[in-house]
């Protein structure tokens, strides 16, 4: 897999938190940041899909998560 470098600026507190997390987990700072970015992008995709599907769900009578769970469980 081809990779590329990205430079970001962290304030001191965030850099310390990242360094501690890396030390505790035995992972590199890069691994932790990549994982955090993947999670954030997945959350953004989910929120976008939810926002786009919400009008269709409401039109079908799904007003809450419980409405959906009741039909799928």
Rosetta blueprint (number, residue, H / E / L):
1 X L
2 X L
3 X L
4 X L
5 X L
6 X L
7 X L
8 X L
9 X L
10 X L
11 X L
12 X H
13 X H
14 X H
15 X H
16 X H
17 X H
18 X H
19 X H
20 X H
21 X H
22 X H
23 X H
24 X H
25 X H
26 X L
27 X L
28 X L
29 X H
30 X H
31 X H
32 X H
33 X H
34 X H
35 X H
36 X H
37 X H
38 X H
39 X H
40 X H
41 X H
42 X H
43 X H
44 X H
45 X H
46 X H
47 X H
48 X H
49 X H
50 X H
51 X H
52 X H
53 X H
54 X H
55 X H
56 X H
57 X H
58 X H
59 X H
60 X L
61 X L
62 X L
63 X L
64 X L
65 X H
66 X H
67 X H
68 X H
69 X H
70 X H
71 X H
72 X H
73 X L
